[in-house]
């Protein structure tokens, strides 16, 4: 069983999602799923771009998938889920 403080801290990290629109929240969650499915603590932007077709199927009206991926990676970085290592390179923070 995990300590209550740990669970509360992790929950608080996700509160920013409440302030997102339904579509914005969906994008964040989907990009998070893509990143986690890469299965490595560090990854490149190109690794996430491999999910472009999948994201396009979820959001067929969006004609700017790659810019949206970059935007959501920046938001995930700003909210402490990712670390920016170098140009186009990220690290999942939980692996730190």
Rosetta constraint file for C-alpha pairs under 8 A:
AtomPair CA 2 CA 6 HARMONIC 6.80 0.50
AtomPair CA 2 CA 7 HARMONIC 6.94 0.50
AtomPair CA 3 CA 7 HARMONIC 6.60 0.50
AtomPair CA 4 CA 8 HARMONIC 6.16 0.50
AtomPair CA 5 CA 9 HARMONIC 6.05 0.50
AtomPair CA 6 CA 10 HARMONIC 6.24 0.50
AtomPair CA 7 CA 11 HARMONIC 6.17 0.50
AtomPair CA 8 CA 12 HARMONIC 6.09 0.50
AtomPair CA 9 CA 13 HARMONIC 6.42 0.50
AtomPair CA 10 CA 14 HARMONIC 7.03 0.50
AtomPair CA 11 CA 15 HARMONIC 6.91 0.50
AtomPair CA 13 CA 79 HARMONIC 7.28 0.50
AtomPair CA 13 CA 80 HARMONIC 7.74 0.50
AtomPair CA 15 CA 19 HARMONIC 7.72 0.50
AtomPair CA 16 CA 20 HARMONIC 7.10 0.50
AtomPair CA 16 CA 79 HARMONIC 7.83 0.50
AtomPair CA 17 CA 25 HARMONIC 5.90 0.50
AtomPair CA 18 CA 25 HARMONIC 7.85 0.50
AtomPair CA 20 CA 24 HARMONIC 5.56 0.50
AtomPair CA 20 CA 25 HARMONIC 5.35 0.50
AtomPair CA 21 CA 25 HARMONIC 5.94 0.50
AtomPair CA 22 CA 26 HARMONIC 6.13 0.50
AtomPair CA 23 CA 27 HARMONIC 6.20 0.50
AtomPair CA 24 CA 28 HARMONIC 6.30 0.50
AtomPair CA 25 CA 29 HARMONIC 6.19 0.50
AtomPair CA 26 CA 30 HARMONIC 6.06 0.50
AtomPair CA 27 CA 31 HARMONIC 6.06 0.50
AtomPair CA 27 CA 72 HARMONIC 7.18 0.50
AtomPair CA 28 CA 32 HARMONIC 6.06 0.50
AtomPair CA 28 CA 72 HARMONIC 5.82 0.50
AtomPair CA 28 CA 76 HARMONIC 7.56 0.50
AtomPair CA 29 CA 33 HARMONIC 6.20 0.50
AtomPair CA 30 CA 34 HARMONIC 6.29 0.50
AtomPair CA 30 CA 55 HARMONIC 7.65 0.50
AtomPair CA 31 CA 35 HARMONIC 6.19 0.50
AtomPair CA 31 CA 48 HARMONIC 7.95 0.50
AtomPair CA 31 CA 69 HARMONIC 6.83 0.50
AtomPair CA 31 CA 72 HARMONIC 6.92 0.50
AtomPair CA 31 CA 73 HARMONIC 7.48 0.50
AtomPair CA 32 CA 36 HARMONIC 6.13 0.50
AtomPair CA 33 CA 37 HARMONIC 6.03 0.50
AtomPair CA 34 CA 38 HARMONIC 6.54 0.50
AtomPair CA 34 CA 48 HARMONIC 6.50 0.50
AtomPair CA 34 CA 51 HARMONIC 6.71 0.50
AtomPair CA 35 CA 39 HARMONIC 7.59 0.50
AtomPair CA 35 CA 48 HARMONIC 6.42 0.50
AtomPair CA 36 CA 40 HARMONIC 7.68 0.50
AtomPair CA 38 CA 43 HARMONIC 7.63 0.50
AtomPair CA 38 CA 47 HARMONIC 7.24 0.50
AtomPair CA 38 CA 48 HARMONIC 7.84 0.50
AtomPair CA 41 CA 91 HARMONIC 5.51 0.50
AtomPair CA 41 CA 92 HARMONIC 5.32 0.50
AtomPair CA 41 CA 93 HARMONIC 7.99 0.50
AtomPair CA 41 CA 95 HARMONIC 5.83 0.50
AtomPair CA 42 CA 89 HARMONIC 7.25 0.50
AtomPair CA 42 CA 90 HARMONIC 5.64 0.50
AtomPair CA 42 CA 91 HARMONIC 4.24 0.50
AtomPair CA 42 CA 92 HARMONIC 6.44 0.50
AtomPair CA 43 CA 47 HARMONIC 6.34 0.50
AtomPair CA 43 CA 48 HARMONIC 8.00 0.50
AtomPair CA 43 CA 89 HARMONIC 5.84 0.50
AtomPair CA 43 CA 90 HARMONIC 5.50 0.50
AtomPair CA 43 CA 91 HARMONIC 6.37 0.50
AtomPair CA 44 CA 48 HARMONIC 7.03 0.50
AtomPair CA 44 CA 88 HARMONIC 5.50 0.50
AtomPair CA 44 CA 89 HARMONIC 4.43 0.50
AtomPair CA 44 CA 90 HARMONIC 6.21 0.50
AtomPair CA 45 CA 49 HARMONIC 6.29 0.50
AtomPair CA 45 CA 70 HARMONIC 7.89 0.50
AtomPair CA 45 CA 88 HARMONIC 4.95 0.50
AtomPair CA 45 CA 89 HARMONIC 6.18 0.50
AtomPair CA 45 CA 90 HARMONIC 7.67 0.50
AtomPair CA 46 CA 50 HARMONIC 6.53 0.50
AtomPair CA 46 CA 88 HARMONIC 7.76 0.50
AtomPair CA 47 CA 51 HARMONIC 7.83 0.50
AtomPair CA 48 CA 52 HARMONIC 7.53 0.50
AtomPair CA 48 CA 69 HARMONIC 7.68 0.50
AtomPair CA 49 CA 66 HARMONIC 6.75 0.50
AtomPair CA 49 CA 69 HARMONIC 7.65 0.50
AtomPair CA 51 CA 55 HARMONIC 6.20 0.50
AtomPair CA 52 CA 56 HARMONIC 6.01 0.50
AtomPair CA 52 CA 65 HARMONIC 6.48 0.50
AtomPair CA 52 CA 66 HARMONIC 7.11 0.50
AtomPair CA 53 CA 57 HARMONIC 6.28 0.50
AtomPair CA 54 CA 58 HARMONIC 6.56 0.50
AtomPair CA 55 CA 59 HARMONIC 6.06 0.50
AtomPair CA 55 CA 65 HARMONIC 7.28 0.50
AtomPair CA 56 CA 60 HARMONIC 5.12 0.50
AtomPair CA 56 CA 62 HARMONIC 7.09 0.50
AtomPair CA 56 CA 65 HARMONIC 6.75 0.50
AtomPair CA 64 CA 68 HARMONIC 6.27 0.50
AtomPair CA 65 CA 69 HARMONIC 6.16 0.50
AtomPair CA 66 CA 70 HARMONIC 6.35 0.50
AtomPair CA 67 CA 71 HARMONIC 6.14 0.50
AtomPair CA 68 CA 72 HARMONIC 6.15 0.50
AtomPair CA 69 CA 73 HARMONIC 6.15 0.50
AtomPair CA 70 CA 74 HARMONIC 6.24 0.50
AtomPair CA 71 CA 75 HARMONIC 6.38 0.50
AtomPair CA 72 CA 76 HARMONIC 6.11 0.50
AtomPair CA 73 CA 77 HARMONIC 6.10 0.50
AtomPair CA 73 CA 82 HARMONIC 7.70 0.50
AtomPair CA 74 CA 78 HARMONIC 6.08 0.50
AtomPair CA 75 CA 79 HARMONIC 6.18 0.50
AtomPair CA 76 CA 80 HARMONIC 6.32 0.50
AtomPair CA 76 CA 81 HARMONIC 5.24 0.50
AtomPair CA 76 CA 82 HARMONIC 5.87 0.50
AtomPair CA 77 CA 81 HARMONIC 5.58 0.50
AtomPair CA 77 CA 82 HARMONIC 4.41 0.50
AtomPair CA 77 CA 83 HARMONIC 5.71 0.50
AtomPair CA 77 CA 84 HARMONIC 6.83 0.50
AtomPair CA 78 CA 82 HARMONIC 7.83 0.50
AtomPair CA 80 CA 93 HARMONIC 7.00 0.50
AtomPair CA 81 CA 92 HARMONIC 6.21 0.50
AtomPair CA 81 CA 93 HARMONIC 5.40 0.50
AtomPair CA 81 CA 94 HARMONIC 7.45 0.50
AtomPair CA 82 CA 90 HARMONIC 6.44 0.50
AtomPair CA 82 CA 91 HARMONIC 5.51 0.50
AtomPair CA 82 CA 92 HARMONIC 4.65 0.50
AtomPair CA 82 CA 93 HARMONIC 4.99 0.50
AtomPair CA 83 CA 90 HARMONIC 5.57 0.50
AtomPair CA 83 CA 91 HARMONIC 5.07 0.50
AtomPair CA 83 CA 92 HARMONIC 6.43 0.50
AtomPair CA 83 CA 93 HARMONIC 6.06 0.50
AtomPair CA 84 CA 89 HARMONIC 6.30 0.50
AtomPair CA 84 CA 90 HARMONIC 4.69 0.50
AtomPair CA 84 CA 91 HARMONIC 6.59 0.50
AtomPair CA 85 CA 89 HARMONIC 5.42 0.50
AtomPair CA 85 CA 90 HARMONIC 5.27 0.50
AtomPair CA 85 CA 91 HARMONIC 6.82 0.50
AtomPair CA 86 CA 90 HARMONIC 7.17 0.50
AtomPair CA 91 CA 95 HARMONIC 7.61 0.50
AtomPair CA 91 CA 96 HARMONIC 7.90 0.50
AtomPair CA 92 CA 96 HARMONIC 7.31 0.50
